[in-house]
Amino acid sequence: MSTSAKGGWAASGGGGSASMEYVSTRGGTGTVDFEGALFSGYAPDQGLFMPQHIPLLDGDTLRRWSSLSYRELVKELCSLFITAGLIPRSMLNDLIDRAFSRFRHKDVVHLSKLKDGLNVLELWHGVTYAFKDLSLSCTGQFLQYFLEKKQKHVTILVGTSGDTGSSAIESVRGQKNMDIFVLLPKGFCTQIQELQMTTVIEDNVHVFAAHGNSDEIDEPIKELFADVDFARKYNLMSLNSVNWSRIMVQIAHHFYAYFQCAPSLDTTPLPVVEIVVPTGGGGNITAGCIAQKMGLPIRLVAAVNSNDIIHRTVQHGDFSLSESMKATLASAMDIQLSETLRSCSASDEDIVRAMQRCWEENHYLLCPHSAVAAHYHYSQPDGAPRCCLAPASAAKFQDAVLRAGLVPQLPPEITALTAMETRSTPLDRGQDWAQALRGWIEAMAQWREARGHCLAASGQQGITGQGVTQT
């Protein structure tokens, strides 16, 4: 069966796109295939790899897809952007099934329809209770598929504002052909977010607690990627939102939200649904923009907190950085550098009121990021069909729940974190973070080489211990 599309583009239902290549947003590099984009993160010219063309789906295709499960939508969408020559369709389906095998909800994601027309799409039923589990679990499977085929090792660099780090760690923990180095902003994550990273005691996981904010920890990572020789020698790659694979999987959120909340698909043109996206770095809203370009009739709203560069840019064309980044209840949005479309901004007081109202009306706990989207919904009296994306569980944000005068609901997996051993390495103010990372990456490469020789010579387990701070 073929999936027809306008503009002369067609994708086979039995495999990936016949021809899908990726180019840098800065135009300074040649084309690569999906595998090249996956392993690059940033393009060599420091741009982002994006599809050279976006498939445009017609109304019949959208109506047919409306009956698909979330899992099936991910498979269909990924098959449009990954050629069958790279990953055969049957294998692609298997990889995605494996990725979602650890999710707690049978449908992977779940829509809660609440009072006053508030539709909340729960994207947080993965291992770390955050939406990034969705894209990173798939990305981890894609990485492993290619690495096993080529017997290759990669070094993954991740800067996190809270949830990306733990999701990335869970997607690759214990894998012998990947080392992951995660920088977290000490004091800017919640205790649970930090524990989800520092309690993973695996040989291939290296967590650094940096005394800086989310924007600052990105700088040493960019510096290492800009050193082309170093990046090539150690096969550096990123699993931040810059990685196309994450954006690709997140496109499914928007399709699923639309199909769940559209009043009817029997009309021409199809009805418009507003998707409210809590956003920090802009990855999820970028996926929504691509979904729009594919023909999905959605109107996007980027919901941000007091770090409102996105809101100011959209409303007033003001892309200037504030003097400092504010620590807020919605910590994963404590980022100033991003891009998007329509927007709204919510203060901490707005967040608290939205959390309180949702609980009073529904006995439903919103995380502070989801509450930013709900704040927008509550401010709109139009009754238009709308879906608010919920990026994380309230269980990860006890302080915000308590500030709203509500009672945290903690699952056993979260409660158990406080009793577990932790491991991390501090990065202090004034320290050359990029140089420290270089040293660690070089040392780990030497350690793995030595362990390999040891194993080859004796057949024993080899060297253990990594000289990191343990608490």
PALUM-717471 format. One record per residue (C-alpha): residue in three letters; x, y, z. Coordinates in pm, whole numbers, m for minus. Layout:
! PALUM-717471
[atom ALA [X Y Z]]
...
This chain:
! PALUM-717471
[atom MET [0 0 0]]
[atom SER [130 348 m83]]
[atom THR [82 662 121]]
[atom SER [m5 930 m131]]
[atom ALA [106 1288 m82]]
[atom LYS [92 1612 m274]]
[atom GLY [385 1766 m455]]
[atom GLY [478 1443 m632]]
[atom TRP [611 1283 m311]]
[atom ALA [520 927 m217]]
[atom ALA [632 689 55]]
[atom SER [595 316 46]]
[atom GLY [400 157 329]]
[atom GLY [634 m142 304]]
[atom GLY [952 50 384]]
[atom GLY [1110 387 437]]
[atom SER [1126 681 199]]
[atom ALA [1293 597 m129]]
[atom SER [1509 910 m95]]
[atom MET [1536 1119 220]]
[atom GLU [1845 1328 280]]
[atom TYR [1931 1588 541]]
[atom VAL [2097 1928 513]]
[atom SER [2231 2177 767]]
[atom THR [2014 2474 859]]
[atom ARG [2323 2690 797]]
[atom GLY [2381 2552 449]]
[atom GLY [2752 2499 499]]
[atom THR [2774 2123 454]]
[atom GLY [2663 1855 211]]
[atom THR [2372 1616 245]]
[atom VAL [2369 1315 476]]
[atom ASP [2129 1027 522]]
[atom PHE [1939 950 843]]
[atom GLU [2232 760 989]]
[atom GLY [2460 1057 928]]
[atom ALA [2216 1299 1090]]
[atom LEU [2161 1063 1384]]
[atom PHE [2530 1036 1469]]
[atom SER [2618 1399 1407]]
[atom GLY [2391 1596 1639]]
[atom TYR [2522 1936 1530]]
[atom ALA [2621 1959 1164]]
[atom PRO [2991 2037 1094]]
[atom ASP [2899 2403 1032]]
[atom GLN [2727 2410 1375]]
[atom GLY [2383 2413 1215]]
[atom LEU [2117 2147 1271]]
[atom PHE [2043 1865 1031]]
[atom MET [1689 1882 894]]
[atom PRO [1514 1696 610]]
[atom GLN [1592 1836 266]]
[atom HIS [1221 1818 193]]
[atom ILE [912 1769 408]]
[atom PRO [653 1514 291]]
[atom LEU [310 1673 245]]
[atom LEU [24 1438 336]]
[atom ASP [m320 1473 184]]
[atom GLY [m655 1465 362]]
[atom ASP [m722 1101 279]]
[atom THR [m395 996 442]]
[atom LEU [m473 1201 752]]
[atom ARG [m818 1045 781]]
[atom ARG [m669 698 745]]
[atom TRP [m406 769 1007]]
[atom SER [m666 899 1251]]
[atom SER [m748 545 1364]]
[atom LEU [m387 452 1438]]
[atom SER [m248 406 1787]]
[atom TYR [35 629 1906]]
[atom ARG [281 344 1854]]
[atom GLU [158 292 1497]]
[atom LEU [180 665 1424]]
[atom VAL [544 669 1532]]
[atom LYS [616 380 1296]]
[atom GLU [443 548 1001]]
[atom LEU [613 881 1059]]
[atom CYS [958 735 1110]]
[atom SER [923 531 791]]
[atom LEU [879 857 598]]
[atom PHE [1214 991 718]]
[atom ILE [1426 672 735]]
[atom THR [1497 492 408]]
[atom ALA [1423 121 399]]
[atom GLY [1779 70 275]]
[atom LEU [1907 193 611]]
[atom ILE [1652 23 837]]
[atom PRO [1405 m219 674]]
[atom ARG [1046 m150 773]]
[atom SER [1004 m474 968]]
[atom MET [1318 m399 1170]]
[atom LEU [1207 m37 1221]]
[atom ASN [880 m164 1367]]
[atom ASP [1068 m400 1598]]
[atom LEU [1302 m125 1720]]
[atom ILE [1010 104 1803]]
[atom ASP [828 m179 1984]]
[atom ARG [1141 m242 2191]]
[atom ALA [1171 129 2267]]
[atom PHE [820 144 2409]]
[atom SER [838 m188 2596]]
[atom ARG [930 m16 2926]]
[atom PHE [639 231 2923]]
[atom ARG [386 193 3201]]
[atom HIS [72 278 2998]]
[atom LYS [m52 22 2747]]
[atom ASP [m115 300 2493]]
[atom VAL [229 458 2559]]
[atom VAL [65 802 2589]]
[atom HIS [m278 889 2729]]
[atom LEU [m528 1171 2680]]
[atom SER [m713 1293 2989]]
[atom LYS [m1028 1489 2907]]
[atom LEU [m1096 1721 3199]]
[atom LYS [m1353 1986 3287]]
[atom ASP [m1380 2317 3106]]
[atom GLY [m1257 2163 2781]]
[atom LEU [m908 2099 2917]]
[atom ASN [m751 1812 2721]]
[atom VAL [m417 1696 2862]]
[atom LEU [m204 1460 2656]]
[atom GLU [14 1271 2905]]
[atom LEU [353 1212 2743]]
[atom TRP [524 1101 3064]]
[atom HIS [454 729 3106]]
[atom GLY [815 625 3037]]
[atom VAL [1086 521 3281]]
[atom THR [1181 873 3396]]
[atom TYR [826 1016 3397]]
[atom ALA [907 1269 3123]]
[atom PHE [808 1307 2757]]
[atom LYS [1170 1282 2645]]
[atom ASP [1156 908 2717]]
[atom LEU [943 878 2403]]
[atom SER [1195 1012 2155]]
[atom LEU [1510 905 2335]]
[atom SER [1402 545 2384]]
[atom CYS [1355 521 2006]]
[atom THR [1678 708 1936]]
[atom GLY [1869 472 2165]]
[atom GLN [1738 176 1966]]
[atom PHE [1834 337 1634]]
[atom LEU [2185 405 1766]]
[atom GLN [2230 50 1888]]
[atom TYR [2111 m90 1554]]
[atom PHE [2375 98 1356]]
[atom LEU [2653 53 1612]]
[atom GLU [2608 m323 1622]]
[atom LYS [2619 m341 1244]]
[atom LYS [2944 m143 1222]]
[atom GLN [3110 m249 1550]]
[atom LYS [3157 118 1636]]
[atom HIS [3180 316 1962]]
[atom VAL [3041 667 2016]]
[atom THR [3077 934 2283]]
[atom ILE [2750 1109 2364]]
[atom LEU [2752 1463 2510]]
[atom VAL [2432 1592 2670]]
[atom GLY [2351 1917 2846]]
[atom THR [2030 1897 3047]]
[atom SER [1793 2140 3214]]
[atom GLY [1631 1854 3403]]
[atom ASP [1469 1574 3206]]
[atom THR [1685 1522 2896]]
[atom GLY [1978 1385 3097]]
[atom SER [1790 1110 3276]]
[atom SER [1600 1006 2963]]
[atom ALA [1921 996 2759]]
[atom ILE [2094 793 3029]]
[atom GLU [1811 540 3044]]
[atom SER [1816 502 2665]]
[atom VAL [2182 393 2655]]
[atom ARG [2278 276 3007]]
[atom GLY [2491 m36 3015]]
[atom GLN [2564 m36 2642]]
[atom LYS [2926 m132 2576]]
[atom ASN [2952 69 2254]]
[atom MET [2839 405 2397]]
[atom ASP [2975 636 2665]]
[atom ILE [2742 915 2775]]
[atom PHE [2862 1237 2943]]
[atom VAL [2581 1442 3098]]
[atom LEU [2617 1796 3233]]
[atom LEU [2343 1901 3477]]
[atom PRO [2302 2252 3622]]
[atom LYS [2354 2207 3997]]
[atom GLY [2071 2370 4190]]
[atom PHE [1852 2427 3886]]
[atom CYS [1708 2073 3866]]
[atom THR [1467 1925 4115]]
[atom GLN [1608 1672 4361]]
[atom ILE [1427 1391 4182]]
[atom GLN [1559 1496 3841]]
[atom GLU [1912 1503 3976]]
[atom LEU [1877 1168 4153]]
[atom GLN [1746 1005 3837]]
[atom MET [2083 1086 3681]]
[atom THR [2327 1045 3969]]
[atom THR [2189 709 4089]]
[atom VAL [2268 534 3761]]
[atom ILE [2590 348 3843]]
[atom GLU [2700 210 3507]]
[atom ASP [3046 201 3349]]
[atom ASN [2928 396 3045]]
[atom VAL [2743 674 3235]]
[atom HIS [2931 987 3348]]
[atom VAL [2738 1266 3522]]
[atom PHE [2882 1611 3590]]
[atom ALA [2721 1858 3829]]
[atom ALA [2810 2201 3689]]
[atom HIS [2781 2519 3893]]
[atom GLY [2603 2708 3617]]
[atom ASN [2268 2735 3444]]
[atom SER [2127 2546 3146]]
[atom ASP [2256 2792 2888]]
[atom GLU [2606 2792 3039]]
[atom ILE [2646 2414 3034]]
[atom ASP [2581 2410 2658]]
[atom GLU [2893 2618 2590]]
[atom PRO [3162 2353 2662]]
[atom ILE [2963 2099 2463]]
[atom LYS [2950 2334 2163]]
[atom GLU [3324 2398 2202]]
[atom LEU [3406 2028 2182]]
[atom PHE [3186 1977 1877]]
[atom ALA [3354 2277 1710]]
[atom ASP [3691 2097 1745]]
[atom VAL [3643 1885 1436]]
[atom ASP [3951 1668 1488]]
[atom PHE [3859 1589 1850]]
[atom ALA [3495 1525 1759]]
[atom ARG [3599 1287 1482]]
[atom LYS [3861 1104 1690]]
[atom TYR [3616 1023 1970]]
[atom ASN [3301 995 1757]]
[atom LEU [3119 1271 1944]]
[atom MET [2744 1300 1909]]
[atom SER [2460 1468 2093]]
[atom LEU [2122 1353 2218]]
[atom ASN [1993 1701 2292]]
[atom SER [1707 1852 2094]]
[atom VAL [1959 1929 1819]]
[atom ASN [1942 1563 1716]]
[atom TRP [1698 1514 1430]]
[atom SER [1593 1168 1554]]
[atom ARG [1433 1325 1862]]
[atom ILE [1244 1582 1658]]
[atom MET [1125 1311 1419]]
[atom VAL [969 1094 1692]]
[atom GLN [812 1398 1860]]
[atom ILE [618 1479 1544]]
[atom ALA [391 1193 1649]]
[atom HIS [277 1386 1961]]
[atom HIS [112 1644 1740]]
[atom PHE [m56 1398 1505]]
[atom TYR [m192 1195 1795]]
[atom ALA [m311 1508 1979]]
[atom TYR [m487 1627 1669]]
[atom PHE [m664 1299 1602]]
[atom GLN [m773 1270 1965]]
[atom CYS [m912 1623 1987]]
[atom ALA [m1046 1706 1639]]
[atom PRO [m1427 1729 1653]]
[atom SER [m1472 1553 1315]]
[atom LEU [m1263 1450 1018]]
[atom ASP [m1562 1431 785]]
[atom THR [m1540 1796 679]]
[atom THR [m1342 1965 405]]
[atom PRO [m1121 2137 491]]
[atom LEU [m1033 1943 803]]
[atom PRO [m1095 2126 1132]]
[atom VAL [m813 2308 1309]]
[atom VAL [m700 2201 1657]]
[atom GLU [m483 2422 1878]]
[atom ILE [m184 2243 2032]]
[atom VAL [m35 2415 2338]]
[atom VAL [328 2313 2383]]
[atom PRO [521 2388 2704]]
[atom THR [862 2466 2562]]
[atom GLY [1215 2539 2677]]
[atom GLY [1475 2449 2414]]
[atom GLY [1221 2439 2133]]
[atom GLY [1249 2077 2020]]
[atom ASN [886 1983 2077]]
[atom ILE [754 2300 1912]]
[atom THR [987 2239 1616]]
[atom ALA [829 1897 1576]]
[atom GLY [490 2071 1573]]
[atom CYS [605 2311 1301]]
[atom ILE [712 2015 1087]]
[atom ALA [377 1847 1149]]
[atom GLN [212 2167 1020]]
[atom LYS [427 2160 708]]
[atom MET [325 1798 653]]
[atom GLY [m34 1918 624]]
[atom LEU [m163 1862 978]]
[atom PRO [m418 2142 1043]]
[atom ILE [m295 2254 1384]]
[atom ARG [m239 2596 1538]]
[atom LEU [65 2599 1767]]
[atom VAL [110 2791 2089]]
[atom ALA [445 2785 2267]]
[atom ALA [378 2818 2640]]
[atom VAL [679 2947 2835]]
[atom ASN [759 3057 3187]]
[atom SER [919 3383 3305]]
[atom ASN [1225 3315 3092]]
[atom ASP [1023 3456 2807]]
[atom ILE [1261 3514 2518]]
[atom ILE [1034 3305 2295]]
[atom HIS [728 3506 2393]]
[atom ARG [909 3838 2345]]
[atom THR [1043 3730 2008]]
[atom VAL [705 3626 1874]]
[atom GLN [511 3918 2019]]
[atom HIS [759 4203 1974]]
[atom GLY [1053 4078 1767]]
[atom ASP [1276 4107 2076]]
[atom PHE [1532 3824 2068]]
[atom SER [1763 3986 2324]]
[atom LEU [1887 3786 2623]]
[atom SER [1788 3900 2969]]
[atom GLU [2068 3996 3207]]
[atom SER [2026 3666 3386]]
[atom MET [1816 3352 3366]]
[atom LYS [1554 3316 3639]]
[atom ALA [1509 2997 3836]]
[atom THR [1139 2911 3817]]
[atom LEU [896 2639 3920]]
[atom ALA [904 2508 3562]]
[atom SER [1280 2443 3568]]
[atom ALA [1303 2254 3239]]
[atom MET [1200 2578 3068]]
[atom ASP [1479 2782 3228]]
[atom ILE [1638 2841 2889]]
[atom GLN [1664 3164 2694]]
[atom LEU [1792 3046 2356]]
[atom SER [1524 2895 2132]]
[atom GLU [1284 2954 1839]]
[atom THR [908 2913 1783]]
[atom LEU [573 3058 1661]]
[atom ARG [277 3190 1863]]
[atom SER [334 3207 2236]]
[atom CYS [224 3293 2585]]
[atom SER [420 3346 2907]]
[atom ALA [322 3233 3257]]
[atom SER [464 3357 3587]]
[atom ASP [517 3131 3887]]
[atom GLU [192 3268 4028]]
[atom ASP [11 3176 3706]]
[atom ILE [156 2826 3727]]
[atom VAL [43 2779 4086]]
[atom ARG [m309 2902 4011]]
[atom ALA [m342 2667 3714]]
[atom MET [m227 2373 3925]]
[atom GLN [m474 2465 4199]]
[atom ARG [m767 2512 3961]]
[atom CYS [m703 2184 3781]]
[atom TRP [m693 2000 4113]]
[atom GLU [m1007 2170 4246]]
[atom GLU [m1205 2095 3930]]
[atom ASN [m1069 1751 3844]]
[atom HIS [m856 1613 4132]]
[atom TYR [m582 1598 3871]]
[atom LEU [m222 1700 3947]]
[atom LEU [m40 1894 3677]]
[atom CYS [335 1930 3673]]
[atom PRO [443 2297 3660]]
[atom HIS [532 2269 3290]]
[atom SER [192 2123 3203]]
[atom ALA [40 2399 3416]]
[atom VAL [195 2660 3188]]
[atom ALA [m7 2513 2902]]
[atom ALA [m318 2487 3121]]
[atom HIS [m276 2855 3216]]
[atom TYR [m304 2943 2849]]
[atom HIS [m613 2726 2811]]
[atom TYR [m783 2884 3112]]
[atom SER [m718 3229 2965]]
[atom GLN [m899 3142 2640]]
[atom PRO [m1281 3160 2664]]
[atom ASP [m1336 3064 2298]]
[atom GLY [m1412 2695 2351]]
[atom ALA [m1200 2602 2047]]
[atom PRO [m1074 2242 2023]]
[atom ARG [m742 2242 2202]]
[atom CYS [m488 1995 2341]]
[atom CYS [m230 2078 2607]]
[atom LEU [81 1864 2595]]
[atom ALA [189 1739 2940]]
[atom PRO [566 1686 2927]]
[atom ALA [621 1544 3276]]
[atom SER [454 1391 3577]]
[atom ALA [384 1607 3882]]
[atom ALA [568 1340 4082]]
[atom LYS [899 1492 3967]]
[atom PHE [816 1838 4104]]
[atom GLN [729 1802 4471]]
[atom ASP [828 2158 4562]]
[atom ALA [595 2307 4303]]
[atom VAL [309 2081 4415]]
[atom LEU [364 2183 4778]]
[atom ARG [383 2550 4684]]
[atom ALA [40 2513 4524]]
[atom GLY [m88 2379 4857]]
[atom LEU [m138 2032 4713]]
[atom VAL [m14 1688 4820]]
[atom PRO [255 1517 4608]]
[atom GLN [172 1169 4481]]
[atom LEU [496 971 4464]]
[atom PRO [523 633 4291]]
[atom PRO [755 375 4451]]
[atom GLU [1022 416 4182]]
[atom ILE [1056 783 4269]]
[atom THR [1055 729 4646]]
[atom ALA [1329 465 4617]]
[atom LEU [1575 712 4462]]
[atom THR [1656 883 4792]]
[atom ALA [1801 562 4939]]
[atom MET [2023 479 4642]]
[atom GLU [2397 533 4598]]
[atom THR [2483 839 4388]]
[atom ARG [2779 926 4169]]
[atom SER [2876 1253 4000]]
[atom THR [3171 1479 3929]]
[atom PRO [3158 1851 4015]]
[atom LEU [3244 2125 3765]]
[atom ASP [3319 2444 3956]]
[atom ARG [3295 2809 3860]]
[atom GLY [3620 2930 3705]]
[atom GLN [3712 2580 3591]]
[atom ASP [3762 2518 3218]]
[atom TRP [3468 2286 3168]]
[atom ALA [3551 2204 2807]]
[atom GLN [3905 2105 2904]]
[atom ALA [3776 1894 3192]]
[atom LEU [3543 1710 2957]]
[atom ARG [3827 1655 2709]]
[atom GLY [4031 1496 2985]]
[atom TRP [3749 1266 3090]]
[atom ILE [3670 1158 2735]]
[atom GLU [4036 1082 2665]]
[atom ALA [4073 896 2994]]
[atom MET [3766 683 2932]]
[atom ALA [3888 594 2585]]
[atom GLN [4219 481 2732]]
[atom TRP [4040 290 3010]]
[atom ARG [3822 106 2762]]
[atom GLU [4121 22 2545]]
[atom ALA [4309 m112 2846]]
[atom ARG [4008 m312 2958]]
[atom GLY [3975 m457 2611]]
[atom HIS [4338 m573 2619]]
[atom CYS [4284 m713 2967]]
[atom LEU [3977 m907 2863]]
[atom ALA [4144 m1036 2551]]
[atom ALA [4446 m1155 2751]]
[atom SER [4271 m1315 3047]]
[atom GLY [3902 m1351 2970]]
[atom GLN [3827 m1186 3306]]
[atom GLN [3597 m893 3384]]
[atom GLY [3880 m639 3363]]
[atom ILE [3930 m301 3526]]
[atom THR [3666 m145 3745]]
[atom GLY [3634 192 3913]]
[atom GLN [3646 535 3753]]
[atom GLY [3777 775 4016]]
[atom VAL [3461 982 4046]]
[atom THR [3300 1147 4345]]
[atom GLN [3065 910 4525]]
[atom THR [2822 1007 4798]]
